[in-house]
Amino acid sequence: MGPNDVELVRVFTRRLKGTIADVTLEATSEFEVILEAECGTALFGTGGKYKAEIVVRDITANSNIPFTVSGPTNGSFGDATWPQEDQRFVYRVEPAGLRGRGGHLCQVYAYLLVGTRDYDASIAVSPMFLIEP
């Protein structure tokens, strides 16, 4: 990571409180989407503004899957929302949003915007995952 760079490192799914990525998830259990990002030391020191967002997409049904977020996903580098150079955002997908999606292929799309205008952007896409039938 360059000192003036900020990037999404990866986005992936895992079972609730899991320690590793998982690409087969149960329709009857919550799962998490993890968004990892990194900010270079010089840019981090400026306290610049950022905003991170995701879309959880059911590719089979051609629709979005609802989710909740654990904590804020926008703020300034160095504040409580992004306290060190590397940052992890956690989103939770509830079983209610998975009803009728058994056997569906899905994917997560994520973006990070940095600045207040003339944004710097970073985009990441998760591996496809399957909601088990």
N, C-alpha and C positions, 0 to 999 in steps of 0.2 A: 504494500500500500504506500503510495507516494504521500508526502506530507500535506499536499493540497488536494488530495482525492478523497472521495467517499463513494462506497460501492455496496450494493447488496451482494453478500457472499453466496448465500443460497437460501432457498425456501423448500421446506419438506414437511411431510406429515408423519405423525407418530401416535401411538396409543396414548391415552391420558397419562401424564407423568412418566411416559416412557423415556428411555435413555438413548434409543437408536431410532433411526428413520424406519418407517413401515409403509409398504405400498398395498397391503391388503388390510382393510379396516371393516369392522362389523357395523351393520346398519342399526344395531341395538345398543351401541356404546358410544360415548363421547370420544372424540379424538382431537388432537391439537395440530395446528399449523404453526410451524416455527419459521420466523423470518430473521435471518442473521445478517448483520451489516457491520461495516468497519469504516472508521473515519481516520484520516491521517492527522498527525499531531499538530501541524500548523493550522489546518482548517478547524480542527477541534478547539484549538485555543481561541478562535475568533468568536465562539458562541453563536455561530450561524444557525439560522432557522431550518427546520426540516419537517417533512410529513411523509409517513409511510402508510401504504394502503395495500390491501389484497382483494382479489376476487376469487372465490372458490367456485369452480365451474363444473357442472355435471355435463360432460360432453355427450353422453348417450341421450339425455333428455333435452339438451340444448337450453339449460336454465342454470341460474345461480343457486348456490346452496347458502342459506343464512349462517351467520357465525356471530360470536361475541368476542370482544377483545379484552385481554387482561391488562389494564393500564393504558395510559395515553400513548398514542402513536404519532404525536407531533409535539414540537417544542423547540428547544435550542440545545446545541451541543454543550455539554458540561453541566446542564441542569439535571434535576432529578429524573427526567424522562430519558436522558442519554448521558449517564454519569461518567463513562470512560470511553476510550477509543472504540472498543468493540461493544456491540449492542445486540440484544436478542428480544424480539417481540413475539408474544404468544397469543394466538387466537384459538378459540374453542368452538368446535362444531358439535352441537347437541343432537341426540338421537331424533328429536322431533323434526329436525330439518332433513333427516335421512329417510323418512318414511317413503316407501315406494321406490327407493333408489337401489335396492339390492341388485347386484349384477351390473351396475353402471360404472363406466370408466369416468374418472374425474381428474382435474388438474387445478393447480393454484397458480395464479398470475399475481405478481407483486411489483410495486414500484416505490421508489424513494425520490422525493423532490427536495432539493436543497436550494435555499435562497428565498428572496422575497419577490423577485421578478427576474426574467431571463434565467429561469431555473436550470440547474444541473440535474439530470435525471439518471436513475439507474433502474434497470428492469431485470427481474428474475422469474423463471418459470420452474415449477416443481416437476419432478418425475410424475408420470401418470400414476394414479392409484385406483384400486378397485374397491367398491363397496361390496362386501361379500353378500351373495344371495341368501 
